[in-house]
Amino acid sequence: MSQLVLVTGGAGFIGTHLVHKLLAAGLRVRVLDNLSPQIHGEDARLRYVPPAGSEFVYGDVTCRSDVERALEQVNTVVHLAAETGTGQSMYEIERYYRVNVQATALIFDVLSNQQDRRVGNFVLASSRSVYGEGAYHCGSCAARRYPLPRQQAQLARHDWEPRCEACTGALEALPTREDDRLQPASVYAATKLAQEELVRVAAPAAGMAHAVLRFQNVYGEGQSLANPYTGILSIFSTRIRLGLSLPIFEDGQETRDFVHVDDVANAVLAAVINPQTAGVTVNVGSGRATSIMAIAQLLARLMGARVPPHVCHAYRVGDIRHNFADLSALEASFGVTPRVSLELGLRRFADWVATQPIPEDQLDKANEELRKRNLAG
């Protein structure tokens, strides 16, 4: 009989794509998900239909009895379930810690006390956010630098770019490697790093192979269009469809590594099929830096936007300026390279969005929550 894979958060964006790939690979799949209204909408329990051939457990990763039930007879765990909003994490700190960190500890606590434990491989979905600003090159110092998170006073001056700590000179962003310095700039990022450390300690102690996958900015068809706290392309697509403007934070030249969900799901599948006995941590991205203005303009063109994107100079505390991934370790460990180009991926996303109901735009509400707490400007 094929191995049984538990996917926590498997009804979500990445999880749904992954489940289909796991089933196509001949594996048995069980999904544990609480169908969070913030992600799935208020009527998710009525609408959700598990992929054919999978088993669905309605439950929460913070509930011991749900976790115990979901882990029965499981061979591999893919832990995707998490709260993911950078800005929201800065004021819902206890919830982010409980769902991200304590739930991961709970899973390992249950596993360590199972009498007939079968889990031999643990795959964690982590985030590029653990790097903070990531790696840069200082031309003046001729050195690799890791600038500290930008503080509100700097952002309020519209002074967007990080500076070299040694000489205050200009910096050039570099592809960030897995062995670069880790310095989270948000509570969300801190919880992801804590998850990583739990996995790196608890998995080997229990004799499990493990892989930590640091996802860059994942996008694609199927992502939540209702969650105003994460998914910049979802937010942009909704405003385009409503004929609203696209406000671009800072000066629009901040960059991200946008990776299509198909490429991410393929990387997770590879980590499931090829257990890393000694453990491995790898970046999962496209390896390309794209400015927020550039991707907004491309999406606007593909969706026929009536109002062009515009720079509004707003900012959020905890946001980074630049980060893109060095993918050498991903290819070396799993033989995986990204295949979906940005334009093709965005076209697929735009075509899918056109088939979905138009959600309420909640961007202004989410930004106001941050401003009330002096976390945005």
C-alpha positions in Angstrom: 0.0 0.0 0.0 1.3 3.5 -0.9 2.3 5.8 1.9 -0.2 8.1 3.6 0.7 11.8 3.5 -1.0 14.3 5.9 -1.2 17.8 4.5 -2.1 20.4 7.2 -3.7 23.4 5.7 -4.3 21.2 2.7 -7.6 22.9 1.7 -5.7 26.2 1.2 -4.1 27.7 -1.9 -0.8 25.8 -2.0 -2.3 22.7 -0.3 -5.0 22.2 -2.9 -2.4 22.2 -5.7 -0.2 19.9 -3.8 -2.9 17.4 -2.9 -3.7 17.0 -6.6 0.0 16.3 -7.4 0.3 13.9 -4.5 -2.7 11.9 -5.7 -1.4 11.9 -9.3 1.9 10.5 -8.0 0.0 7.5 -6.5 0.1 8.6 -2.9 -2.7 8.5 -0.4 -3.6 11.9 1.0 -5.3 13.1 4.2 -6.1 16.9 4.6 -6.4 18.6 8.0 -7.9 22.1 7.7 -10.2 24.3 9.8 -11.4 26.2 6.7 -10.6 29.6 8.3 -13.2 32.2 7.2 -10.4 34.8 6.7 -8.9 32.6 4.0 -11.9 30.6 2.7 -14.9 32.8 3.3 -17.7 32.6 5.8 -19.5 29.7 4.1 -16.5 27.5 3.4 -17.8 24.5 5.3 -20.8 24.4 2.9 -18.8 25.0 -0.3 -15.6 23.0 0.2 -15.3 19.7 -1.7 -12.2 17.6 -1.1 -10.3 16.5 -4.2 -11.5 13.1 -5.3 -9.5 10.3 -3.7 -8.4 12.4 -0.7 -9.5 12.1 2.9 -10.6 15.3 4.7 -10.4 15.9 8.4 -12.2 19.1 9.6 -10.1 20.2 12.5 -7.5 22.6 13.9 -3.8 22.3 14.2 -4.0 23.9 17.7 -6.4 21.2 19.0 -4.7 18.1 20.3 -7.5 15.7 19.6 -7.8 16.9 16.0 -4.0 16.5 15.5 -4.0 13.0 17.1 -6.9 11.9 14.8 -5.2 13.4 11.7 -1.9 11.7 12.4 -3.2 8.1 12.7 -1.4 5.8 10.3 0.5 8.7 8.6 3.9 8.2 7.0 4.8 11.8 5.9 3.7 15.1 7.2 3.6 18.3 5.1 2.9 21.2 7.4 1.4 24.1 5.5 -1.1 25.3 8.0 -0.2 28.8 9.3 -1.3 32.4 9.7 0.5 34.4 7.0 -0.3 38.1 7.1 2.8 40.2 7.8 1.0 43.3 8.8 -1.7 41.6 10.8 0.9 39.6 12.7 2.2 42.8 14.2 -1.0 43.3 16.3 -2.4 39.7 16.5 0.7 38.4 18.1 -0.7 35.8 20.4 -2.8 34.2 17.6 0.2 34.1 15.2 2.4 32.5 17.8 -0.3 30.0 18.8 -1.2 28.9 15.3 2.3 28.9 13.9 4.6 28.0 16.7 2.6 26.2 19.4 0.7 24.1 16.8 4.0 22.9 15.3 5.2 22.0 18.9 1.9 20.2 19.4 2.3 18.1 16.3 5.8 17.0 17.4 4.5 16.4 20.9 1.8 14.1 19.6 4.3 12.3 17.3 6.9 11.8 20.1 4.2 10.1 22.2 2.7 7.9 19.5 3.1 4.2 20.3 2.9 3.1 16.7 4.5 6.1 15.0 5.0 5.7 11.3 6.0 9.2 10.3 9.4 9.1 8.8 9.5 12.4 6.9 8.4 15.9 7.9 8.2 18.8 5.4 7.7 22.3 6.7 6.5 25.3 4.6 8.6 28.2 5.8 9.1 31.7 4.4 11.7 33.9 2.8 10.6 36.4 5.6 13.1 34.7 8.0 15.9 36.5 6.2 14.5 40.0 6.7 16.1 42.1 4.1 18.4 39.3 3.0 21.7 39.7 1.3 23.2 42.8 -0.2 26.5 43.9 -1.7 28.2 47.1 -0.5 30.3 48.5 -3.3 32.2 50.8 -1.0 33.1 48.1 1.5 33.3 45.4 -1.2 31.5 43.1 1.3 28.3 41.0 1.7 26.0 42.9 4.0 22.7 42.1 5.9 21.0 45.4 6.7 18.8 45.6 9.7 15.0 46.1 9.3 14.0 49.6 8.3 12.5 51.5 11.2 9.4 53.7 11.1 11.3 56.9 11.4 13.2 56.0 8.2 10.1 55.0 6.4 8.3 58.1 7.5 11.0 60.2 5.7 10.4 58.2 2.5 13.9 57.0 2.8 13.2 53.5 1.4 16.6 51.8 0.7 18.6 50.0 3.3 22.1 51.3 4.0 25.4 49.6 4.8 25.8 49.4 8.6 29.6 49.9 8.3 29.8 52.9 5.9 26.1 54.0 5.3 26.8 53.5 1.6 24.3 52.3 -1.1 23.6 48.6 -1.3 22.8 46.2 -4.2 20.4 43.3 -3.5 21.9 39.8 -4.0 20.3 36.4 -4.4 19.8 35.3 -0.8 21.4 31.9 0.2 20.2 29.6 2.9 23.3 30.2 4.9 22.8 34.0 4.9 22.0 35.8 8.2 18.5 35.3 9.5 16.9 38.4 11.0 13.1 38.5 10.9 11.4 41.9 10.6 7.9 40.9 11.6 6.1 38.8 14.1 5.0 36.5 11.3 8.7 36.0 10.2 9.7 35.3 13.8 7.1 32.6 14.1 8.3 31.0 10.9 11.9 30.9 12.2 10.7 29.4 15.4 8.9 26.7 13.4 12.1 26.0 11.6 14.1 25.5 14.8 11.5 23.2 16.2 11.7 21.0 13.1 15.5 21.0 13.0 15.6 19.8 16.6 12.5 17.6 17.0 12.6 15.7 13.7 16.1 14.2 14.0 15.4 13.4 17.7 12.4 11.3 16.5 14.4 9.7 13.7 12.6 11.6 11.0 14.0 12.9 7.7 13.0 16.6 7.3 13.0 19.4 4.8 12.4 23.1 5.4 11.2 24.9 2.3 11.5 28.7 2.4 8.8 30.0 0.0 9.1 33.3 -1.7 6.0 35.2 -2.8 3.7 32.5 -4.1 0.9 33.4 -6.5 -1.5 31.7 -8.9 -4.9 30.5 -9.6 -6.8 29.3 -6.5 -5.3 31.8 -4.1 -7.6 33.5 -1.6 -9.3 36.6 -3.1 -11.0 37.5 0.2 -8.0 37.8 2.5 -6.9 41.4 2.7 -3.8 40.6 4.8 -1.8 38.6 2.3 -1.5 38.1 -1.4 -0.8 41.4 -3.1 -1.9 40.1 -6.5 -5.3 39.1 -5.1 -5.7 42.6 -3.7 -4.7 44.2 -7.0 -7.0 41.9 -9.1 -10.0 42.8 -7.0 -9.4 46.5 -7.3 -8.9 46.2 -11.0 -12.3 44.4 -11.4 -14.0 47.1 -9.3 -12.5 49.9 -11.4 -10.5 51.1 -8.4 -7.0 52.5 -8.4 -4.0 50.4 -7.5 -2.1 52.2 -4.7 1.6 51.1 -4.8 3.4 51.4 -1.5 6.7 53.2 -1.0 8.1 54.3 -4.5 7.0 51.1 -6.3 10.6 50.0 -6.8 10.6 47.5 -3.9 11.1 44.0 -5.3 9.9 40.5 -4.6 10.6 37.0 -6.0 7.2 35.9 -7.4 6.9 32.2 -7.9 3.9 30.3 -9.4 2.1 27.9 -7.2 2.8 25.0 -9.6 6.5 25.4 -9.1 6.0 25.5 -5.3 3.8 22.4 -5.3 6.4 20.6 -7.4 9.1 21.4 -4.9 7.0 20.1 -2.0 6.2 16.9 -3.9 9.9 16.4 -4.5 10.5 16.8 -0.7 7.9 14.1 -0.1 9.2 11.6 -2.6 12.8 12.2 -1.7 13.1 12.2 2.1 16.3 14.0 3.3 17.6 11.9 6.1 20.1 14.4 7.3 17.7 17.3 6.8 17.8 20.1 4.4 16.7 23.8 4.2 16.1 25.2 0.7 14.7 28.3 -0.9 11.7 27.9 -3.2 11.2 30.8 -5.7 11.8 32.0 -9.2 15.2 33.4 -8.6 14.2 36.7 -10.1 13.5 40.1 -8.5 10.5 41.9 -9.8 9.4 45.4 -8.7 5.9 45.8 -7.3 5.2 48.5 -9.9 6.3 46.3 -12.7 4.1 43.4 -11.6 1.1 45.7 -11.0 1.5 47.2 -14.5 1.7 43.7 -16.1 -1.4 42.5 -14.2 -3.3 45.7 -15.1 -2.5 45.2 -18.7 -3.5 41.5 -18.7 -6.8 42.3 -16.9 -7.6 45.5 -18.9 -7.5 47.9 -16.0 -9.2 51.2 -16.5 -7.1 53.0 -13.9 -3.3 52.6 -14.0 -1.3 51.8 -10.9 0.0 54.8 -9.0 2.7 55.3 -6.3 1.1 56.4 -3.0 4.2 56.5 -0.8 2.4 54.6 2.0 4.4 52.0 4.0 4.0 49.2 6.5 6.3 48.5 9.4 7.7 45.0 9.0 7.8 45.1 5.2 11.2 44.4 3.6 12.6 46.4 0.7 14.2 43.6 -1.5 14.6 39.9 -1.4 15.0 37.2 -4.1 16.3 33.6 -3.8 19.4 31.8 -4.7 18.0 28.4 -5.9 21.2 26.4 -6.1 20.3 24.3 -3.0 16.8 23.5 -4.3 18.2 22.1 -7.6 21.0 20.3 -5.8 18.7 18.6 -3.2 15.7 17.8 -5.3 16.5 18.5 -9.0 13.8 21.1 -9.1 13.9 24.3 -11.1 11.0 26.8 -11.7 9.3 26.4 -15.0 6.4 28.9 -15.1 7.4 32.3 -16.4 6.0 35.4 -14.7 4.0 36.5 -17.7 2.5 33.0 -18.2 1.8 32.6 -14.5 0.1 36.0 -14.3 -2.0 35.2 -17.5 -3.2 32.0 -15.9 -4.0 33.9 -12.7 -5.9 36.6 -14.5 -7.9 34.1 -16.5 -8.8 32.2 -13.3 -9.8 35.4 -11.5 -12.2 36.3 -14.3 -14.2 33.1 -13.5 -14.6 34.0 -9.8 -17.1 36.2 -8.0 -15.8 39.6 -7.2 -15.1 39.9 -3.5 -15.5 43.0 -1.3 -12.4 45.2 -1.4 -11.0 45.3 2.1 -7.6 46.9 1.5 -8.5 50.2 3.0 -9.9 48.5 6.1 -6.8 46.4 6.6 -4.5 49.4 6.1 -6.6 51.4 8.7 -6.1 48.6 11.2 -2.4 49.1 10.8 -2.5 52.9 10.9 -4.5 52.9 14.2 -1.7 50.9 15.8 1.0 53.2 14.3 2.3 50.3 12.1 1.7 52.1 8.8 1.9 55.5 7.2 
